[in-house]
């Protein structure tokens, strides 16, 4: 405070290509850029501090500080994909334009984080973006996946098999063999030609699907951010998606040999990002999600109007809806279909304890943990949720805490050390669920999003009839 730091021209600063910023932007800052005067049609007036944060976020996105912020926000894989996309675009439109695209992406990410911190973008907004982002990520992963991995091909498949020797006992046999070999070669060449044509058709169809998915995400992002950013930045987002989400760029990235390295880097990064999502769900070859019920190969009931979608087909989903409406319990929101419903999570944070639900889930998971990990698991739970002064501390009765404190020192700790705390937390959450949550507008909204619409109900009846007829035929054969 009260001191200024200057840098002489002789001081050397190590700057990469991405760190180059126009000095005029740093020395002659335009106050209107962050006062919002370039966007007179904003729907809501923003405070000075918010506008300054967005302005400074744009400036820091151009250098190493911005990349570090984005790395914490998007993860290392996300940053690697952004860098790879910049390199790929540079081969097509030049590195100057590619750097500007990367700067726009980084600025967009930082501004979105600022808007979320300021509660201008809510968890509900992010929740609604989850499905489109997952759909796009899966489609990109499938398109970037190398053919050998896609078809389950091993390295041994490339080894040539020995060719059988042709018989030379007679000229007729040799002529017949030559004719057969020529016919087989012609047939193989025709088959190869057909395969090439099929691959081209598949590539074109994949590109069309990618363009559609990118367009959906573009429209959702613009509708979400438009009330909070200037028209100039809206146009930047549109230009960015119009290039990166166009068939021209996808065709280069997917089919051009010059982009093969960029394609593979994107694939390996996406594999890490969507790996958990793929393990939790089942998909067919066209990346249509299948019902999670064992033995069911029907497609899931997808989002439609107020219906939020399901991990089950319409038939199995209706069974669970009927069971829940008959006996609506807290377990549905703790470990059932409603566990991802963010309004219930927020309600528990405000009315019980901020980390009560997470502590409960962790303690329940501990009980079924292997003996080899109990010691580490129990110590982490106690340190994170039951130690006063911790950022995730959950207040509990002193007598229960003392009992757990004594048992957690046993090596390995018994599987029942958290049972008393689990029962206590469940009792508190269930009391709130019964007295308050079941009569709240959020619960009514959840029921509307959980129950099948009329279209899906008819589909469920068709699936049920088909399953009943299949079971009947199976019984008759047996």
C-alpha positions as CSV (number, residue, x, y, z in Angstrom):
1,X,0.0,0.0,0.0
2,X,1.3,3.4,-0.9
3,X,4.0,2.0,-3.1
4,X,4.3,1.4,-6.8
5,X,6.4,-1.1,-8.7
6,X,7.9,-0.3,-12.0
7,X,9.6,-2.5,-14.6
8,X,12.4,-1.2,-16.8
9,X,12.7,-2.1,-20.5
10,X,15.8,-4.1,-19.7
11,X,13.8,-6.5,-17.5
12,X,13.2,-9.7,-19.3
13,X,9.9,-11.6,-19.1
14,X,9.4,-15.1,-20.6
15,X,6.3,-15.0,-22.7
16,X,4.9,-17.8,-24.8
17,X,2.9,-17.2,-27.9
18,X,-0.3,-17.3,-25.9
19,X,0.9,-14.6,-23.5
20,X,1.3,-11.9,-26.1
21,X,-1.1,-9.1,-25.4
22,X,-1.4,-5.9,-27.2
23,X,0.3,-3.3,-25.0
24,X,-2.2,-0.7,-26.0
25,X,-4.9,-2.8,-24.3
26,X,-2.9,-2.7,-21.0
27,X,-1.8,0.9,-21.1
28,X,-4.9,2.5,-22.5
29,X,-7.9,0.7,-21.0
30,X,-11.2,1.7,-22.3
31,X,-13.5,2.3,-19.3
32,X,-16.6,1.6,-21.4
33,X,-15.5,-2.0,-21.8
34,X,-16.3,-2.9,-18.3
35,X,-18.9,-0.2,-17.5
36,X,-21.2,-1.9,-20.0
37,X,-22.0,1.2,-22.1
38,X,-21.4,-0.8,-25.2
39,X,-24.5,-2.9,-24.4
40,X,-27.4,-0.6,-23.9
41,X,-30.0,-3.3,-24.4
42,X,-29.0,-5.3,-21.3
43,X,-32.0,-6.7,-19.5
44,X,-30.7,-6.0,-16.0
45,X,-28.3,-3.4,-14.7
46,X,-25.1,-4.8,-13.2
47,X,-23.1,-3.5,-10.3
48,X,-19.7,-1.8,-10.8
49,X,-17.7,-4.6,-9.1
50,X,-19.3,-7.3,-11.2
51,X,-18.6,-5.4,-14.4
52,X,-15.0,-4.9,-13.3
53,X,-14.6,-8.6,-12.5
54,X,-15.8,-9.5,-16.0
55,X,-13.5,-6.9,-17.5
56,X,-10.5,-8.1,-15.6
57,X,-11.4,-11.7,-16.4
58,X,-11.2,-10.9,-20.1
59,X,-7.7,-9.4,-19.6
60,X,-6.3,-12.2,-17.5
61,X,-7.7,-14.9,-19.9
62,X,-5.0,-13.8,-22.4
63,X,-2.0,-14.9,-20.3
64,X,-0.7,-17.6,-18.0
65,X,-2.9,-16.4,-15.1
66,X,-6.0,-16.9,-17.1
67,X,-4.9,-20.4,-18.1
68,X,-4.3,-21.3,-14.5
69,X,-7.8,-20.1,-13.6
70,X,-9.3,-22.1,-16.4
71,X,-7.3,-25.2,-15.5
72,X,-8.9,-25.1,-12.0
73,X,-12.3,-24.6,-13.7
74,X,-12.1,-27.0,-16.6
75,X,-9.4,-29.4,-15.5
76,X,-6.2,-30.4,-17.3
77,X,-8.0,-32.4,-20.0
78,X,-10.2,-29.4,-20.9
79,X,-7.2,-27.1,-21.2
80,X,-5.4,-29.6,-23.4
81,X,-8.4,-29.8,-25.7
82,X,-8.6,-26.0,-26.0
83,X,-4.9,-25.9,-26.8
84,X,-5.3,-28.7,-29.4
85,X,-8.3,-27.0,-31.0
86,X,-6.2,-23.8,-31.3
87,X,-3.4,-25.7,-33.0
88,X,-5.8,-27.4,-35.4
89,X,-7.6,-24.2,-36.3
90,X,-4.2,-22.5,-36.9
91,X,-3.5,-24.9,-39.7
92,X,-6.7,-23.8,-41.4
93,X,-7.2,-20.1,-40.7
94,X,-3.8,-19.1,-39.4
95,X,-2.4,-18.8,-35.8
96,X,-3.5,-15.2,-35.3
97,X,-7.2,-16.1,-35.7
98,X,-6.7,-19.3,-33.8
99,X,-5.2,-17.4,-30.8
100,X,-8.2,-15.1,-30.8
101,X,-10.5,-18.1,-30.7
102,X,-8.7,-19.5,-27.8
103,X,-8.8,-16.2,-26.0
104,X,-12.6,-16.1,-26.6
105,X,-13.0,-19.6,-25.1
106,X,-10.9,-18.7,-22.0
107,X,-12.8,-15.4,-21.5
108,X,-16.1,-17.2,-21.8
109,X,-15.1,-19.8,-19.2
110,X,-13.9,-17.1,-16.7
111,X,-17.0,-14.9,-17.2
112,X,-19.2,-17.9,-16.7
113,X,-17.4,-18.8,-13.5
114,X,-17.8,-15.2,-12.3
115,X,-21.5,-15.1,-13.1
116,X,-21.9,-18.4,-11.2
117,X,-20.0,-17.0,-8.2
118,X,-22.3,-14.0,-8.3
119,X,-25.4,-16.3,-8.4
120,X,-26.5,-14.9,-11.7
121,X,-26.1,-18.3,-13.2
122,X,-27.8,-20.8,-10.9
123,X,-27.3,-24.5,-10.4
124,X,-30.6,-25.0,-12.2
125,X,-29.2,-23.4,-15.3
126,X,-26.1,-25.6,-15.1
127,X,-28.3,-28.6,-14.4
128,X,-30.3,-28.0,-17.6
129,X,-27.0,-27.8,-19.6
130,X,-25.8,-31.2,-18.3
131,X,-27.6,-33.4,-20.9
132,X,-26.6,-31.4,-24.0
133,X,-23.0,-31.2,-22.9
134,X,-22.9,-35.0,-22.2
135,X,-24.5,-35.7,-25.5
136,X,-22.0,-33.6,-27.4
137,X,-19.0,-35.0,-25.4
138,X,-20.2,-38.6,-26.2
139,X,-20.7,-37.8,-29.9
140,X,-17.2,-36.2,-30.1
141,X,-15.7,-39.2,-28.3
142,X,-17.3,-41.6,-30.7
143,X,-16.1,-39.6,-33.7
144,X,-12.6,-39.2,-32.5
145,X,-12.2,-42.8,-31.5
146,X,-9.7,-44.7,-33.8
147,X,-11.3,-47.4,-36.0
148,X,-9.2,-50.2,-34.4
149,X,-10.5,-49.4,-31.0
150,X,-14.0,-48.8,-32.3
151,X,-14.2,-52.3,-33.8
152,X,-12.4,-54.1,-31.0
153,X,-9.4,-54.8,-33.3
154,X,-6.2,-56.2,-31.9
155,X,-2.7,-55.7,-33.2
156,X,-2.6,-59.4,-34.0
157,X,-5.3,-58.8,-36.6
158,X,-2.9,-57.0,-38.8
159,X,-0.6,-60.1,-39.1
160,X,-1.1,-61.6,-42.5
161,X,-2.3,-65.2,-42.6
162,X,-0.3,-67.7,-44.8
163,X,-1.7,-68.0,-48.3
164,X,-2.5,-71.6,-49.3
165,X,-0.5,-73.0,-52.2
166,X,-2.3,-73.5,-55.5
167,X,-2.4,-76.9,-57.1
168,X,-0.4,-77.3,-60.4
169,X,-1.4,-80.8,-61.5
170,X,-3.2,-79.7,-64.6
171,X,-3.6,-76.6,-66.7
172,X,-7.4,-76.7,-66.1
173,X,-6.9,-76.6,-62.4
174,X,-4.4,-73.8,-62.7
175,X,-6.7,-71.8,-65.0
176,X,-9.6,-72.4,-62.7
177,X,-7.5,-71.4,-59.7
178,X,-6.4,-68.3,-61.5
179,X,-9.9,-67.4,-62.5
180,X,-11.0,-68.0,-58.9
181,X,-8.2,-65.9,-57.6
182,X,-9.0,-63.1,-60.0
183,X,-12.6,-63.3,-59.1
184,X,-11.8,-63.2,-55.4
185,X,-9.4,-60.3,-55.9
186,X,-12.1,-58.4,-57.8
187,X,-14.6,-59.2,-55.2
188,X,-12.2,-58.1,-52.4
189,X,-11.6,-54.8,-54.3
190,X,-15.3,-54.3,-54.7
191,X,-15.7,-55.0,-51.0
192,X,-13.0,-52.5,-50.1
193,X,-14.6,-50.0,-52.3
194,X,-18.0,-50.6,-50.6
195,X,-16.3,-50.3,-47.2
196,X,-14.7,-46.9,-48.2
197,X,-18.1,-45.7,-49.4
198,X,-19.7,-46.9,-46.1
199,X,-17.0,-45.1,-44.1
200,X,-17.5,-41.9,-46.0
201,X,-21.3,-42.1,-45.4
202,X,-20.7,-42.8,-41.7
203,X,-18.3,-39.8,-41.5
204,X,-20.7,-37.5,-43.2
205,X,-23.6,-38.6,-40.9
206,X,-21.3,-38.2,-37.8
207,X,-20.4,-34.7,-38.9
208,X,-24.1,-33.8,-39.4
209,X,-24.9,-35.1,-35.9
210,X,-22.0,-33.1,-34.4
211,X,-23.2,-29.9,-36.1
212,X,-26.7,-30.5,-34.7
213,X,-25.4,-31.1,-31.2
214,X,-23.1,-28.1,-31.4
215,X,-26.0,-25.9,-32.5
216,X,-28.1,-27.0,-29.6
217,X,-25.4,-26.1,-27.1
218,X,-24.7,-22.8,-28.8
219,X,-28.3,-21.7,-28.5
220,X,-28.5,-22.8,-24.9
221,X,-25.3,-20.9,-24.0
222,X,-26.3,-17.7,-25.8
223,X,-29.8,-17.7,-24.1
224,X,-28.1,-18.2,-20.8
225,X,-25.4,-15.6,-21.1
226,X,-27.1,-13.0,-23.3
227,X,-28.7,-11.1,-20.3
228,X,-25.3,-10.7,-18.6
229,X,-22.9,-10.0,-21.4
230,X,-22.6,-7.3,-24.2
231,X,-23.8,-7.8,-27.7
232,X,-20.2,-7.7,-28.8
233,X,-19.4,-10.8,-26.8
234,X,-22.6,-12.5,-28.0
235,X,-21.4,-12.1,-31.5
236,X,-18.0,-13.5,-30.5
237,X,-19.6,-16.6,-29.2
238,X,-21.7,-17.0,-32.3
239,X,-18.6,-16.6,-34.5
240,X,-16.7,-19.1,-32.4
241,X,-19.4,-21.8,-32.6
242,X,-20.1,-21.0,-36.3
243,X,-16.5,-22.0,-37.1
244,X,-15.8,-24.8,-34.5
245,X,-19.2,-26.3,-34.9
246,X,-19.3,-26.2,-38.7
247,X,-18.9,-29.2,-41.0
248,X,-15.8,-27.7,-42.6
249,X,-13.8,-27.8,-39.4
250,X,-15.1,-31.2,-38.4
251,X,-14.3,-32.7,-41.7
252,X,-10.7,-31.5,-41.4
253,X,-10.3,-32.7,-37.9
254,X,-11.9,-36.1,-38.5
255,X,-10.7,-37.0,-42.0
256,X,-7.6,-35.0,-42.9
257,X,-4.2,-36.8,-42.4
258,X,-2.7,-33.4,-41.4
259,X,-5.0,-33.3,-38.4
260,X,-4.5,-36.9,-37.2
261,X,-2.4,-35.9,-34.2
262,X,-4.9,-33.3,-33.1
263,X,-7.7,-35.8,-33.5
264,X,-5.9,-38.4,-31.3
265,X,-5.1,-35.8,-28.5
266,X,-8.8,-34.8,-28.4
267,X,-9.7,-38.5,-28.2
268,X,-7.4,-39.3,-25.3
269,X,-8.6,-36.3,-23.4
270,X,-12.3,-37.0,-24.0
271,X,-11.8,-40.6,-23.0
272,X,-10.7,-39.4,-19.5
273,X,-13.5,-36.9,-19.3
274,X,-16.4,-39.2,-20.3
275,X,-14.9,-42.5,-18.9
276,X,-17.0,-42.4,-15.7
277,X,-20.1,-41.5,-17.6
278,X,-19.7,-44.4,-20.0
279,X,-19.1,-46.9,-17.1
280,X,-22.3,-45.8,-15.4
281,X,-24.5,-46.2,-18.5
282,X,-25.0,-48.6,-21.4
283,X,-25.1,-47.5,-25.1
284,X,-25.6,-49.1,-28.4
285,X,-23.3,-48.6,-31.4
286,X,-25.1,-45.4,-32.4
287,X,-24.6,-44.0,-28.9
288,X,-28.2,-44.2,-28.0
289,X,-28.5,-44.9,-24.2
290,X,-30.0,-48.2,-23.2
291,X,-32.1,-49.0,-20.1
292,X,-30.1,-49.5,-17.0
293,X,-32.3,-52.5,-15.8
294,X,-30.5,-55.8,-16.2
295,X,-31.5,-57.7,-19.3
296,X,-33.4,-54.8,-20.9
297,X,-32.2,-53.5,-24.3
298,X,-34.9,-50.8,-24.8
299,X,-33.9,-47.2,-25.2
300,X,-34.2,-44.8,-22.2
301,X,-37.0,-42.3,-21.9
302,X,-35.4,-39.1,-23.0
303,X,-36.1,-35.5,-21.8
304,X,-39.4,-34.1,-23.2
305,X,-41.0,-30.8,-22.2
306,X,-41.2,-30.8,-18.3
307,X,-40.0,-34.5,-18.1
308,X,-36.4,-34.5,-17.1
309,X,-35.6,-37.9,-18.7
310,X,-34.6,-41.2,-17.2
311,X,-31.9,-43.8,-17.1
312,X,-34.6,-46.4,-17.7
313,X,-37.0,-47.2,-20.5
314,X,-40.5,-45.9,-20.3
315,X,-41.8,-49.3,-19.1
316,X,-39.3,-49.6,-16.2
317,X,-39.4,-46.0,-15.3
318,X,-43.2,-46.1,-14.9
319,X,-42.8,-49.0,-12.4
320,X,-40.5,-46.9,-10.2
321,X,-42.8,-43.9,-10.5
322,X,-45.7,-46.0,-9.3
323,X,-43.7,-47.3,-6.4
324,X,-42.5,-43.8,-5.4
325,X,-46.0,-42.3,-5.5
326,X,-47.3,-45.1,-3.3
327,X,-44.6,-44.7,-0.7
328,X,-42.6,-41.5,-1.2
329,X,-39.6,-41.9,1.0
330,X,-36.4,-39.9,1.8
331,X,-34.3,-42.7,0.3
332,X,-35.5,-41.7,-3.2
333,X,-33.6,-38.5,-2.9
334,X,-30.5,-39.9,-1.0
335,X,-29.7,-42.9,-3.2
336,X,-32.6,-43.2,-5.7
337,X,-33.7,-41.5,-8.9
338,X,-33.9,-38.1,-7.1
339,X,-30.3,-38.1,-5.7
340,X,-29.2,-35.6,-8.4
341,X,-32.1,-33.2,-7.9
342,X,-30.3,-30.1,-6.9
343,X,-33.2,-28.2,-5.2
344,X,-33.4,-30.9,-2.6
345,X,-29.6,-30.8,-2.0
346,X,-29.8,-27.0,-1.6
347,X,-32.7,-27.4,0.9
348,X,-30.7,-29.8,3.1
349,X,-27.8,-27.4,3.0
350,X,-29.9,-24.5,4.3
351,X,-32.1,-26.4,6.8
352,X,-29.9,-29.2,8.2
353,X,-26.2,-28.7,7.6
354,X,-24.2,-27.7,4.5
355,X,-22.5,-31.1,4.2
356,X,-24.9,-33.4,6.0
357,X,-26.0,-35.2,2.9
358,X,-22.5,-35.9,1.7
359,X,-21.4,-37.0,5.2
360,X,-24.3,-39.4,5.3
361,X,-23.6,-40.9,1.9
362,X,-19.9,-41.3,2.8
363,X,-20.7,-43.0,6.1
364,X,-23.2,-45.4,4.4
365,X,-20.6,-46.2,1.7
366,X,-18.0,-46.9,4.4
367,X,-20.0,-49.7,5.9
368,X,-19.6,-51.8,2.8
369,X,-16.0,-50.9,2.1
370,X,-13.3,-53.5,2.0
371,X,-11.3,-54.2,5.1
372,X,-8.1,-53.0,3.4
373,X,-9.4,-49.5,2.9
374,X,-11.4,-49.1,6.2
375,X,-8.6,-47.3,8.1
376,X,-8.0,-44.7,5.4
377,X,-11.7,-44.3,4.7
378,X,-12.7,-43.9,8.4
379,X,-9.8,-41.4,9.1
380,X,-10.8,-39.3,6.1
381,X,-14.5,-39.2,7.1
382,X,-13.6,-38.2,10.7
383,X,-11.1,-35.6,9.6
384,X,-13.4,-34.1,6.9
385,X,-16.9,-34.1,8.5
386,X,-16.4,-34.7,12.2
387,X,-13.4,-32.6,13.2
388,X,-14.3,-29.1,14.5
389,X,-12.6,-26.4,12.5
390,X,-12.8,-28.4,9.2
391,X,-14.4,-26.6,6.2
392,X,-16.9,-29.5,5.9
393,X,-17.7,-30.0,9.6
394,X,-21.2,-31.4,10.3
395,X,-22.4,-30.7,13.9
396,X,-23.6,-33.8,15.8
397,X,-24.3,-34.6,19.5
398,X,-21.3,-34.7,21.7
399,X,-21.9,-38.2,23.0
400,X,-22.1,-39.7,19.5
401,X,-19.0,-37.9,18.5
402,X,-17.1,-39.2,21.5
403,X,-18.1,-42.8,20.8
404,X,-16.9,-42.4,17.2
405,X,-13.7,-40.8,18.3
406,X,-12.9,-43.8,20.4
407,X,-13.8,-46.4,17.8
408,X,-12.0,-44.7,14.9
409,X,-8.6,-45.4,16.6
410,X,-9.1,-49.2,16.3
411,X,-7.1,-50.7,13.5
412,X,-8.9,-51.6,11.3
413,X,-12.0,-49.7,12.5
414,X,-15.2,-51.8,12.7
415,X,-17.7,-51.4,9.9
416,X,-20.4,-50.1,12.4
417,X,-18.5,-47.2,13.9
418,X,-20.7,-44.6,12.0
419,X,-24.0,-46.4,12.5
420,X,-25.2,-44.0,15.3
421,X,-24.3,-40.9,13.3
422,X,-26.0,-42.4,10.2
423,X,-29.1,-42.9,12.2
424,X,-28.9,-39.4,13.7
425,X,-28.4,-37.7,10.3
426,X,-31.1,-39.7,8.6
427,X,-33.6,-38.9,11.4
428,X,-32.9,-35.1,11.0
429,X,-33.2,-35.2,7.2
430,X,-36.3,-37.4,7.3
431,X,-38.0,-35.0,9.8
432,X,-37.4,-32.1,7.4
433,X,-38.5,-34.3,4.4
434,X,-41.8,-35.3,6.0
435,X,-42.8,-32.0,7.6
436,X,-41.5,-29.5,5.0
437,X,-40.2,-30.9,1.8
438,X,-43.2,-33.0,0.8
439,X,-45.4,-29.9,0.9
440,X,-42.9,-27.5,-0.9
441,X,-43.3,-26.2,-4.4
442,X,-40.0,-27.8,-5.3
443,X,-41.4,-31.2,-4.5
444,X,-44.4,-30.6,-6.7
445,X,-42.0,-29.4,-9.5
446,X,-40.0,-32.6,-9.1
447,X,-43.1,-34.8,-9.4
448,X,-43.9,-33.0,-12.7
449,X,-40.4,-33.7,-14.0
450,X,-40.3,-37.3,-12.7
451,X,-43.7,-38.5,-14.1
452,X,-43.8,-39.7,-17.7
453,X,-45.7,-37.5,-20.2
454,X,-48.5,-39.0,-22.2
455,X,-46.3,-39.8,-25.2
456,X,-43.8,-41.8,-23.1
457,X,-46.7,-43.5,-21.2
458,X,-48.0,-44.9,-24.5
459,X,-44.4,-46.0,-25.4
460,X,-44.2,-47.8,-22.0
461,X,-47.4,-49.7,-22.8
462,X,-46.0,-50.8,-26.1
463,X,-42.8,-52.0,-24.4
464,X,-44.8,-53.8,-21.7
465,X,-47.0,-55.6,-24.3
466,X,-43.9,-56.6,-26.3
467,X,-42.2,-58.0,-23.2
468,X,-45.3,-59.9,-22.1
469,X,-45.6,-61.5,-25.6
470,X,-41.9,-62.4,-25.6
471,X,-42.2,-64.0,-22.1
472,X,-45.3,-65.9,-23.3
473,X,-43.5,-67.3,-26.3
474,X,-40.6,-68.3,-24.2
475,X,-42.8,-70.1,-21.8
476,X,-44.5,-72.0,-24.6
477,X,-41.2,-73.1,-26.0
478,X,-40.0,-74.3,-22.6
